[in-house]
Amino acid sequence: MPFDMSAQDEFKPSSFFEYILTYHRGLFATIFLLPVSVVYSFYLNTRNRIVFLMHSAPAKHTERVKRVQQQMMDWAKEGSEQKLCTARSGWFTMSDSVPGYKQTHRNISVNLHDILDVNEQHRVVRVEPLATMGQITATLNPLGWTLPVVPELDDLTVGGLINGFGVESSSHKYGLFQFICESFEIVTADGTVAQCSKNENVALFYAIPWSHGTLGFLVSATLKIIPAKKYVKLHYQPVYSLDELTELFERESRGTEKNQFVEALMYGQNSAVVMTGVLTDERNDDTPINSIGYFWKPFFYRHAEKYLLKKKTGYEYIPLRDYYHRHTRGLFWEMESIIPFSNQSLFRYLLGWSLPPKIPLLKYTETETTRRLRDTYHVVQDMLMPMVHLKKSLLYFHEQYNIYPIWLSPMAIYDNEKQAGFIHPYQLADGSKDPMFVDVGAYGNPMKRPFDGLSALRELEKFVIENKGYQALYAKTLMSREQFRTMFDHSDYDKLREELPLCTHAFNEVYDKVSSKARLAPVDARRGKV
């Protein structure tokens, strides 16, 4: 993954090949990784479209679920002591390291990646867990439908967004991705297929989000859909002080009737662009249409920055699917760390259509040197902080990291009627509950010097716990088990694991799957070290 190579002479590559992968990573990615990524993406997109058009997915789904069941029942019959996990390669996770536990656990093949049914009457779509956001928007949008919450990157999977977490600039209105889920279908440790919703297996339904596959294997999910529109009419508002930013951002985030989309990009402690948008089919004024999804267009964060530099506000109509995946080509802004010249005009016109390279390939070609550099000097973290602590959180990031850009996406965390699950609304001093949080996304190389990424992360996790926030668990965590249980509510989860047949015997706890001890650096994983 990306890092800053400057002034890091103490990290010496051990071979010429490692030297090329480390110090000329952009050239290697351009010549080798981009072509492989294009071919792989073409294969997946073609295959998924054919399956959907032939309406063969539902029948295949039943067969594939039976194969998952059989694997589970075989494991139970053998009386094996091995824990279970999916056979999907750890290279395909969004984490920047590869899960070491996959080498010691029993791997269960859960190869489920289709869209099963679009029910327009009931306004739901049923999908398998490996269906991606790009796949779903490409299918739903031409039919006139969309998901209320569409996390930005094309390759994010439904299963990852449910078992982990998913947020988008519409989450201030609809909540996290888990809140648009109507029902789940999982296979439990004894091979039973369990349907769960607000009316059936209720405790299991509320426990699955954030559970990271430790209650059973998700085999399908039914998601809400809403009518799609042609455009997002997006307003860009530059701000030039921290107070102005926090006041405007909170006001717009709480304006759920006014705004369907809200996000902000911070370019410095006192400079940011706040963006608000609404869905529309009509272009009833002279506001320009900007198809930002074209491969020759600048990366979105650079485009938004122009309003800051020119000190002016502005409106644009952005085609809906272009808006949803606005951060994909640039991987927010990480693409320029991988290929430094990737946002240059010549590169975009010649090779912009091939961006971004697949994250699994980036992980697989990481070297020991780049891994150590990344662990020490690079940050990829999302912290979910109560909105009332937004200014405090931004001051903390500035003082301890001094990292920019920073992504801000508001989101609601709702309590259900059972008040169950890992996360809950923020409790104010008067006893009332405030559902509004903000995802503070920090990706890149901090400018603070000296800087030690591991020490900084330990302190950041303490700050998040003290302020009743949550850490996105796709990223590195150094929390102890006690800290982890302080951050996340395990009360219903623990009880459910004891009640489900064979669950504690079959599956690790969440902490044992996401902690730093459970995740192995890619290089070590390739060498077979556990």
C-alpha positions in Angstrom: 0.0 0.0 0.0 1.1 3.6 -0.4 3.7 5.3 1.8 6.3 8.1 1.8 9.7 6.9 0.8 11.5 10.1 1.5 14.3 10.1 4.2 13.7 6.5 5.1 17.2 5.2 4.4 17.1 2.9 7.4 14.8 0.6 5.4 16.9 -1.2 2.9 15.5 -3.6 0.4 17.1 -7.1 0.5 17.1 -7.7 -3.3 17.0 -6.0 -6.7 13.4 -7.2 -7.2 12.4 -5.8 -3.8 14.1 -2.6 -4.7 12.0 -2.2 -7.9 8.8 -3.0 -6.0 9.7 -0.6 -3.2 11.3 2.4 -4.9 9.7 2.2 -8.4 6.2 1.0 -7.3 4.4 3.5 -9.5 6.1 2.2 -12.6 5.6 -1.4 -11.7 1.9 -0.8 -11.0 1.5 1.0 -14.3 3.3 -1.7 -16.4 2.1 -4.9 -14.7 -0.7 -4.3 -12.2 -3.0 -2.1 -14.3 -3.3 -4.6 -17.2 -4.0 -7.5 -14.9 -6.6 -5.5 -13.1 -8.3 -4.5 -16.3 -8.6 -8.1 -17.5 -9.8 -9.3 -14.2 -12.5 -6.6 -14.0 -13.6 -7.3 -17.5 -14.1 -10.9 -16.7 -16.1 -10.3 -13.5 -18.3 -7.6 -15.1 -19.1 -9.7 -18.1 -19.8 -12.8 -16.0 -22.0 -11.0 -13.6 -24.1 -9.3 -16.3 -24.7 -12.6 -18.2 -25.8 -14.4 -15.0 -28.2 -11.6 -14.2 -29.7 -11.4 -17.7 -30.1 -15.2 -17.9 -32.0 -15.2 -14.5 -29.9 -18.3 -13.5 -28.6 -16.9 -10.1 -31.6 -18.0 -7.9 -31.3 -21.6 -8.8 -27.6 -21.6 -8.5 -27.9 -19.9 -5.1 -29.9 -22.8 -3.6 -27.2 -25.3 -4.9 -24.3 -23.2 -3.6 -26.0 -22.8 -0.2 -26.4 -26.6 0.1 -22.7 -27.0 -0.6 -21.9 -24.6 2.2 -24.2 -26.6 4.5 -22.6 -29.8 3.5 -19.1 -28.5 4.4 -20.4 -27.4 7.8 -22.1 -30.7 8.5 -18.9 -32.6 7.5 -16.9 -30.5 9.9 -19.4 -31.1 12.7 -19.5 -34.9 12.0 -15.7 -35.2 12.1 -15.6 -33.5 15.5 -12.7 -31.4 14.3 -11.1 -28.9 16.7 -10.3 -26.5 13.9 -12.1 -23.1 13.9 -13.9 -22.2 10.7 -13.5 -19.3 8.3 -14.3 -18.6 4.7 -12.0 -19.9 2.0 -12.0 -16.5 0.3 -8.4 -15.4 0.0 -7.2 -12.8 2.6 -5.8 -10.8 -0.2 -9.4 -9.7 -1.1 -10.1 -8.1 2.2 -10.1 -4.3 2.5 -7.6 -4.5 5.4 -4.1 -3.6 4.5 -2.8 -6.9 5.8 -3.7 -10.6 5.3 -5.5 -12.6 8.0 -3.1 -15.2 9.4 -5.8 -17.3 10.9 -6.9 -18.4 7.4 -3.8 -20.7 7.4 -4.8 -22.5 10.6 -8.6 -22.6 10.3 -10.8 -24.9 8.3 -11.6 -23.0 5.1 -15.3 -23.2 4.0 -16.0 -22.2 0.4 -18.7 -19.6 0.3 -18.5 -18.6 -3.4 -21.6 -16.4 -3.6 -21.5 -13.2 -5.7 -24.7 -12.8 -7.6 -27.8 -10.5 -7.5 -30.7 -12.8 -7.0 -33.8 -10.8 -7.3 -35.1 -7.2 -7.7 -38.6 -6.9 -6.2 -39.9 -3.6 -7.3 -43.3 -4.1 -5.6 -41.7 -4.6 -2.1 -38.8 -2.2 -2.9 -36.0 -4.7 -2.1 -33.2 -6.4 -3.8 -31.8 -9.8 -2.7 -28.1 -10.3 -3.2 -25.3 -12.7 -2.3 -22.6 -11.5 0.1 -19.8 -11.1 -2.5 -22.0 -8.8 -4.8 -20.1 -5.5 -5.0 -21.3 -1.9 -5.0 -20.3 -1.4 -8.6 -22.2 -4.5 -9.6 -25.3 -3.5 -7.7 -25.4 0.1 -9.0 -24.8 -1.1 -12.6 -27.8 -3.4 -12.3 -30.2 -1.3 -10.3 -29.7 2.2 -11.7 -30.8 1.4 -15.3 -34.0 -0.2 -13.8 -34.8 3.1 -12.0 -33.7 2.0 -8.5 -30.9 2.5 -6.1 -29.7 1.6 -2.6 -30.3 4.3 0.0 -26.6 3.9 1.1 -23.9 3.1 -1.5 -20.4 3.2 -0.1 -18.0 4.7 -2.6 -15.6 2.1 -3.8 -16.7 -0.2 -6.6 -15.2 -3.4 -5.1 -16.8 -3.1 -1.6 -18.9 -6.2 -1.0 -22.3 -6.5 0.6 -20.9 -9.1 3.1 -18.1 -6.9 4.1 -20.3 -3.9 4.6 -22.7 -5.9 6.8 -20.2 -8.0 8.8 -18.0 -5.0 9.0 -19.4 -1.5 8.4 -20.4 0.7 5.5 -21.0 4.4 5.3 -21.8 6.9 2.6 -22.7 10.6 2.3 -26.4 9.6 2.6 -25.8 7.9 5.9 -26.9 11.0 7.9 -30.4 10.3 6.5 -30.5 6.5 6.3 -27.8 5.4 8.7 -25.0 2.9 8.2 -25.3 0.2 5.5 -26.7 -2.2 8.2 -29.8 0.0 8.6 -30.9 -0.6 5.0 -30.9 -4.4 5.5 -34.4 -6.1 5.7 -33.2 -9.6 6.3 -30.3 -12.0 6.3 -29.8 -15.6 5.4 -27.0 -17.4 7.2 -25.6 -20.9 7.6 -24.9 -21.6 11.3 -22.1 -23.9 12.6 -24.3 -27.0 12.6 -25.2 -26.5 8.9 -28.7 -25.0 9.5 -29.9 -22.3 7.2 -31.4 -19.5 9.4 -33.6 -16.7 8.1 -33.4 -13.6 10.3 -35.2 -10.2 10.2 -37.0 -7.9 12.6 -39.7 -10.5 12.8 -37.8 -13.8 12.7 -34.7 -14.8 14.7 -34.6 -11.1 15.9 -31.6 -11.4 18.2 -29.5 -12.9 15.4 -30.7 -10.2 12.9 -29.4 -7.4 15.2 -26.2 -9.2 16.1 -24.9 -9.9 12.6 -23.7 -6.4 11.7 -20.1 -5.9 12.9 -19.9 -9.6 13.8 -17.2 -10.4 11.1 -18.6 -13.9 10.4 -18.4 -15.1 13.9 -22.1 -16.2 14.2 -22.4 -18.0 10.9 -21.7 -17.6 7.3 -23.9 -14.9 5.5 -25.2 -16.4 2.3 -27.7 -13.7 1.2 -29.1 -10.3 2.3 -32.3 -8.5 1.4 -31.7 -4.7 1.0 -34.1 -1.8 0.7 -34.2 0.1 -2.6 -35.5 3.6 -3.4 -36.3 5.3 -6.7 -33.2 6.5 -8.5 -32.8 9.8 -10.3 -30.6 10.9 -13.2 -28.5 13.3 -11.3 -27.2 14.5 -8.0 -27.3 18.3 -7.9 -24.2 19.0 -5.8 -23.3 22.2 -4.0 -19.7 23.0 -3.2 -19.1 25.4 -0.2 -15.5 26.3 0.7 -14.8 27.2 4.3 -11.7 28.8 5.8 -11.8 28.2 9.5 -12.3 25.2 11.8 -15.3 26.9 13.5 -17.0 27.6 10.2 -16.5 24.1 9.1 -17.8 22.4 12.2 -20.8 24.7 12.4 -21.8 24.3 8.8 -21.1 20.6 8.6 -23.2 19.8 11.6 -26.1 22.0 10.5 -26.1 20.4 7.0 -25.8 16.9 8.5 -28.8 17.3 10.7 -30.8 18.7 7.8 -32.1 15.3 6.7 -35.1 16.8 4.9 -33.0 19.3 3.0 -30.0 17.2 2.0 -29.8 13.7 0.7 -26.0 13.7 0.6 -23.5 15.5 2.8 -19.7 15.1 3.0 -16.7 17.3 3.5 -13.0 17.2 2.5 -10.5 18.9 4.7 -7.3 20.1 3.0 -5.8 21.7 6.1 -6.8 22.6 9.7 -8.7 25.7 8.5 -9.6 24.9 4.9 -12.3 22.5 3.6 -15.1 22.1 1.1 -18.5 21.0 2.4 -20.6 19.3 -0.3 -24.4 18.8 -0.1 -26.5 17.2 -2.7 -30.1 16.2 -3.7 -31.4 13.7 -6.2 -33.1 15.1 -9.3 -34.3 14.1 -12.7 -34.7 17.7 -14.0 -32.0 20.1 -15.1 -34.1 23.3 -14.8 -31.3 25.9 -14.8 -28.0 26.7 -16.4 -26.0 24.7 -13.9 -23.5 22.5 -15.8 -23.5 18.7 -16.0 -20.2 17.2 -15.0 -19.7 13.5 -15.8 -16.9 13.1 -13.3 -16.8 9.3 -13.9 -15.1 9.8 -17.3 -11.5 8.4 -17.0 -9.9 11.6 -18.2 -11.4 13.7 -15.5 -9.3 14.8 -12.5 -9.6 12.8 -9.3 -12.7 14.0 -7.4 -10.8 15.4 -4.4 -8.7 17.5 -6.7 -11.8 18.7 -8.5 -13.5 19.7 -5.2 -10.3 21.5 -4.1 -10.7 24.0 -7.1 -13.6 25.6 -5.3 -11.4 26.2 -2.3 -8.5 27.6 -4.3 -10.8 29.9 -6.3 -12.7 30.9 -3.2 -16.1 30.5 -4.7 -19.2 28.3 -4.2 -20.8 26.4 -7.0 -23.4 23.9 -8.2 -23.1 20.9 -10.6 -25.3 18.2 -11.9 -23.4 14.9 -11.6 -24.8 11.7 -13.1 -26.0 9.4 -10.3 -23.6 6.5 -10.8 -20.7 8.9 -11.3 -21.4 10.5 -8.0 -21.7 7.2 -6.1 -18.3 6.0 -7.3 -16.6 9.4 -7.3 -13.7 8.3 -5.1 -13.0 5.0 -6.8 -10.5 6.0 -9.5 -8.4 7.9 -7.0 -8.9 5.6 -4.1 -9.9 8.8 -2.4 -6.3 10.3 -2.7 -4.2 7.2 -2.1 -3.8 6.6 -5.9 -1.3 9.4 -6.2 0.9 7.7 -3.5 0.9 4.5 -5.4 1.3 6.0 -8.9 2.6 9.6 -8.2 1.8 10.7 -11.8 -1.7 9.1 -11.9 -3.6 12.4 -11.8 -1.5 14.1 -14.5 -3.5 15.0 -17.6 -1.4 12.8 -20.0 -1.6 9.7 -17.8 -5.4 10.2 -17.3 -6.0 10.5 -21.0 -3.8 7.5 -21.9 -4.4 5.1 -19.0 -7.0 6.7 -16.7 -9.5 4.1 -18.0 -7.5 1.3 -16.2 -7.6 2.9 -12.8 -7.5 1.8 -10.0 -5.4 -1.3 -9.8 -7.0 -4.1 -7.8 -6.3 -3.8 -4.1 -5.5 -7.6 -3.8 -2.7 -7.1 -6.4 -1.3 -4.1 -4.5 -1.3 -6.1 -1.3 0.3 -9.2 -2.9 3.2 -7.3 -4.4 4.0 -5.4 -1.2 7.5 -6.0 0.0 8.9 -6.4 3.5 10.4 -2.9 3.2 7.1 -1.3 2.1 5.2 -3.1 4.9 7.6 -1.8 7.6 7.4 1.7 6.1 3.6 1.6 6.0 3.3 0.3 9.6 5.6 3.2 10.8 4.7 6.1 8.6 1.3 5.5 6.8 -2.2 5.8 8.2 -5.5 4.2 7.0 -8.1 4.7 9.6 -11.8 5.5 9.9 -13.0 6.7 13.3 -16.7 7.0 14.0 -17.0 9.9 16.4 -20.1 11.5 18.0 -21.0 14.7 16.1 -20.9 16.7 19.3 -17.1 15.9 19.5 -16.4 16.8 15.8 -14.2 19.8 16.6 -12.4 18.1 19.4 -11.7 15.1 17.1 -10.3 17.3 14.2 -8.1 19.2 16.7 -6.8 15.8 17.9 -6.0 14.6 14.4 -4.2 17.8 13.6 -2.1 17.8 16.7 -1.3 14.1 16.7 -1.1 13.3 13.0 -1.3 16.6 10.9 -2.6 14.5 8.1 -4.6 15.9 5.1 -6.9 15.5 3.2 -9.4 14.2 5.8 -12.7 12.8 4.7 -15.8 13.6 6.8 -19.0 11.7 6.2 -22.0 12.1 8.7 -23.9 9.1 9.7 -26.8 8.1 12.0 -26.4 5.2 14.5 -29.9 4.2 15.5 -31.1 2.1 18.4 -33.5 -0.7 17.5 -36.5 -1.7 19.7 -34.3 -4.3 21.4 -31.4 -1.8 21.9 -29.3 -4.7 20.7 -26.1 -4.8 18.7 -22.5 -3.7 18.9 -23.0 0.1 18.5 -25.5 2.6 20.0 -26.4 6.3 19.8 -24.4 8.7 21.8 -25.8 9.4 25.3 -25.8 13.1 26.1 -25.4 14.5 29.6 -29.1 15.0 30.1 -29.7 11.3 29.4 -31.1 11.8 25.9 -29.6 10.0 22.9 -28.0 11.7 19.8 -27.8 9.3 16.8 -25.6 11.7 14.7 -21.9 10.6 14.3 -19.3 11.5 11.8 -16.8 9.2 10.1 -13.4 10.8 10.2 -11.4 9.1 7.5 -7.6 9.7 7.6 -5.6 8.1 4.7 -2.1 9.0 3.9 1.3 10.1 5.3 1.1 12.3 8.5 3.2 15.4 8.3 3.9 15.4 12.0 7.6 14.7 12.8 8.8 12.6 14.5 6.0 10.2 13.9 5.5 6.5 15.0 2.3 5.0 13.5 2.0 2.3 16.1 2.3 4.6 19.1 0.0 7.1 17.5 -2.6 4.5 16.9 -2.6 3.3 20.5 -3.2 6.8 21.7 -5.9 7.4 19.0 -7.8 4.3 20.2 -7.8 5.6 23.7 -9.1 8.9 22.5 -11.9 7.2 20.6 -12.9 5.1 23.6 -12.9 8.1 26.0 -15.2 10.0 23.7 -17.6 7.1 23.1 -16.7 6.6 19.4 -16.1 3.5 17.4 -13.2 2.3 15.2 -13.8 0.9 11.7 -12.5 -2.7 12.1 -11.2 -3.2 8.5 -8.2 -1.1 9.6 -5.4 -2.0 11.9 -6.2 -2.1 15.6 -3.9 -2.4 18.6 -6.6 -2.5 21.3 -6.4 -5.0 24.0 -9.4 -7.4 24.4 -10.6 -5.3 27.4 -10.4 -2.0 25.4 -12.2 -3.7 22.5 -15.0 -4.8 24.8 -15.2 -1.3 26.2 -15.6 0.2 22.8 -18.2 -2.3 21.5 -21.2 -3.7 23.3 -20.8 -7.5 23.5 -23.7 -8.3 25.9 -26.2 -9.7 23.3 -23.5 -11.1 21.2 -22.0 -13.2 24.0 -25.4 -14.6 24.9 -26.2 -15.5 21.3 -22.9 -17.3 20.8 -23.7 -19.5 23.7 -27.2 -20.3 22.4 -26.3 -21.0 18.8 -25.4 -24.7 18.3 -21.6 -25.3 18.0 -21.0 -21.5 17.6 -18.2 -21.0 20.2 -16.6 -24.2 19.0 -16.7 -23.2 15.3 -16.0 -19.5 15.3 -13.5 -17.1 16.9 -14.8 -14.0 18.7 -14.7 -10.8 16.7 -11.6 -9.6 18.5 -9.7 -12.8 17.5 -10.4 -12.0 13.9 -9.6 -8.2 13.8 -6.9 -7.7 16.4 -3.3 -7.1 15.2 -2.4 -10.6 16.4 -5.0 -12.2 14.1 -3.8 -10.3 11.0 -0.5 -11.1 9.4 1.5 -8.8 7.1 1.2 -9.9 3.5 4.9 -10.8 3.1 4.8 -13.1 6.1 1.6 -14.7 4.9 3.1 -15.5 1.5 6.1 -17.2 3.3 3.7 -19.3 5.3 4.6 -17.9 8.7 1.8 -17.8 11.3 
